[in-house]
């Protein structure tokens, strides 16, 4: 099972060792913790990612949550550019920080 890390830990690593981080792609992040329903959903998605990988159906089912409907309808180049890192993999966080 992949280690669970928070976005804060990733950001701290990037600040401490910037020479080791070419870039960060933090998606759907916010300052407040998830409520119980959001946390349960996130953990369900993370479990599925660990079982099935992040490509294929999981990536495609995640894309609508990452981009607004206008972008999805009118900016296929943006959808395509987001699809690449999503299909490549994501670090999942189980912490509510």
N, C-alpha and C positions, 0 to 999 in steps of 0.2 A: 504494500500500500504506500502511496506517495505521502511524503510528509505534509502536514497541514501548516501553512504559514499565513500570516495576515498581510494585507497590503501595506500596513505600517512597517512590518519587518522588511518587506521588499524595498520600500522607500528608504528606510534606514540604511540598508545594505548599499543602496545606490549612492547615498550621501557619504557613507564612510569609504567606499571603494569605487568611486566613479569610473576609474580606468577599467573596471571589470563589467560595466553595464553600458551597452551600446544604446539602449533605449528601453523604455517601459511602456506597456500598453495596458493600462488599468481601465477596465471597462465596468461601467455601471457601479462606480464607487460613490460613497457618500460618507459624511461625518458621523451619522447616527447608526446605532446597531440595528440589526434586523429585529422585527418582532418575531414571535414564535412561529407563525405561519411562514414568513419569509425565510427564516432560518431552516425550518424543516424542508422547504422546497429546495433551498440551496444545497443542503446535505443530500437530498435525494438525487439531484443532478450530479453532484460530486461522486456519489456512489456509482451511478450509472457510468460516469466518465471513467472511473477506475475499472469497472467491469468490461466495458465495450470500447474504450478509447474515446477520444474527443472528435474524431472525424465522422463522416457519414451522417446518420440520422440525428445524432446529438448536436452536431454543428449546425445542421440545417434547422433544427427546432429551436436553437438558441438565437439565431440571427434576427428573427422578428423582435426579440427583446432588446437587441442592441441598437437598432436603428428605428427612427420614427417612420410612420407610414408614408409621409411625403417623400422622404429620402428613398424608401424602398420603391415607391412608384416612379419617381422622376430621376433618380441618380443611380442607374445600374452600375456605373463605374465605382461608386462608393461601396455599394453592396458587394461587388466583386473584391474590392481591396480589403474589406472587413472579413470576408469569407476565408481568405488565405490564412491569416493568423488563427482564426477560430478553428479551422480544420487541422492546423498544425499542432494545436494543443494549448491548454490553459492550465495555470496553477490554481488549484481550488483552495479556498480558505474555509476552515471550519470554525474559526474563532469569531466571536461577535465583539468586535472592538470598535 
